[in-house]
């Protein structure tokens, strides 16, 4: 009987240790994966809502363009002189900062 009681107490201590490990693992996943992803998504959504004509954007496909007009869920882009396309507002991955665009234009190509 004493042996059985000792065996049960060590397994309950192991179960608490396992639960503590799982709780720490879940907390680490939240801090390192879920929270940063939410922050990125919030920033992208804010940038998509703040689009205005004349801003340069990068689509999720990697295409650069200048916003011509903004509708409810669509935007008109000029991707080359005289080439206009209409894309979903959700396709905008990033709004190019005007300072960055000016620096890229002034850098000589090697």
N, C-alpha and C positions, 0 to 999 in steps of 0.2 A: 503494500500500500504506500509506503513512504517513497518508493522508487517512482510510482505512478504520479504522485503529487509533485515530485521534483521535476519530472518530465513535463508536466502541464505548465508549471510556472516558467520554465525556460522558453517554452513555445509562445506563451503570451508576451513575454519580453521581446521575443523576436518579431511578433506581430506588430507591436507598438513601434519597434525600430523600422519595420517595413513601411508602416503607415507614415511615419515621420519622413522617411526617405522619399516616398511618393509625393507627399505634400511639398517637400523642398524641390523636387523635380518639377512639379506643376508650377510652383512659384518662379523658378528659373525660366521655364518656357514662357510664362507670361511676361517677365521682364525683358527677355532677350529676343523674343519672336513676335508675340502678339501686340504688345504695346508699341514698339517701333513701327510695325506695319499699320496700325491704326493711325499713328501720327502722320505717316506718309500719305495714306489715303485721305486724311482730312486736309492736308496741304494741297493735294492734287484737286480735290473737289472744290476747295476755295479758289484755286487758280482758274478752274474751268468756269466757275460762276462769275468771276471778275473779268472775263474776256471782253475786250473792246476792239473796235476797228483800229488798225494800224499796228497792233502788237504782233511780234514775231513769235511763232509757236513751233514746237516739235511734236509731231504725232507719234503715237505708240509704234508705228511702223518705221519711224526714223526720218520721215519726210519733214523738211522745214517749209514753213509757209507764213504768209502775212495775212492776218485776219482782215477780210473785206467787210463782212456783215455778220451779225449775230442774231439768230432766231431762237425759238424756244429750246430745241434740242439739237439744232444744226448750226454749223458755222460755214461761211464761205471763205475759202482760202485762195490766195494767189501763190502758186508754187513755182512759177516761172513767169517772166514777162508775158502777159497775154494769156496765161493758162490758169483758169479758175476751176476749182472743184468745191463740191459741197460735201462735208463730212459730219459725222456725229460729234457733238460736243464732248462726249465721253472718250473720243479717240485722242484728245489732246493729252499728251503725257507731261509736257512741261512748257512753261512760258519762258522764252529766252529773255534774259535781262539785257536791256539796251546797252549797258556798259560792256558786257561780255561780247556782244555782237560787234561793237565798235572796235574792241581790242583785236578780235579775230580778223576783222577786215584790214586793220593796220599792220598786222604781222606779215612780213614777207614770206612767201612760200620757199622752202629750201630747194 
